[in-house]
Amino acid sequence: MFDLIDKKLGMKFKFASITFAFSALLTAPMFALAWGERGHDIVTRVAVQHMRALSDGDAQLMQPFVLRDHMLAHLSNAPDIVWRAEYMSEESRKANSPTHYINVEKVLDGVKRWDDLPANFKEFRALAKSKEMETTDVGTAPWRVLQLYKLIVEELKDVDAKPKHLKEQHINQALTYAGLMAHFVGDLANPHHTSSNYDGQFTGNKGLHAYFESKVVAELSFELPQKVLLKADERRLWLREYSRKERAEILNDPQKLVWALVANSNQEVDRLTRLDNRFSIIKKSSLDPENREDAQRKPAAKVAHRYERFAVKRLAIGVDALARLWQMAWQDAGKPDMSDFRSYYYPVQPPFITPSYIEFN
């Protein structure tokens, strides 16, 4: 074990021991996990392969990601499992919660394009204040992605000029941030993580959140990752509503890309509701907010195939956004040569990173 000082956050991160507190996880409460463990794992692992295609297999970029894709996939689930476990402080768990979503309808009437959303965090905060809310009442997932993006860039900057052992440490820390960032990008590819109707509770579809992202996805075939990769590699998978010039701008600006992902996801909430109504619902849930019973549905195993096309596309869009953000971060860091990377570092229990959006004020 060794310590690494993170200057940007003014925090001291202790690299986690390989020994993991399994007993703590076993006693942790269950949460509605975005995409469930399988979905986040698929988004992350497939993004590595998709980035290989986007970069033409450039070893200077790809070497660490290819060697550590299993580690990245583990980290992509950490914000839902490790950071929500009972052994985490109440303060950390409270700070973690709003970083997984943004309920755009709380502050905006309609979102169809990236530029329908606030231009910066200061504007976002003012918008929330105008509705007598804090940003944490709305959700801060896009800013969480950007926070981790910037931390990746910082770790990779000037890494070529550092001694070999320090270069390895910085790449390892960048990979840690990349894996954690994968979780929040995956969240934003899921329509329910961009909507106030995040569980179908306003349409009589309560319980849809976990039913779709965990139960349905768990029942899809073993070939799901391959199907997601093929879909992610399709030209013009998304961003079709933008001109060629606008697409070029979005794909070269991390904030525009994240906002485009939010806008794209938010438009798909109604489609997911329609799938539920058509293929799953037996009895609608009450619209009474005091009634906490979920809608009655058919077993996910019997109807999962009805959701497959939708799930594959949403996962693939998350894959494409994540791969492009990783690639952009490497480019913003000066395209360091990481082709000689070798490491056995594996942060099983990554320390919590306090949300800090000061750079976006």
Disulfide bonds with the S-S distance in Angstrom:
none
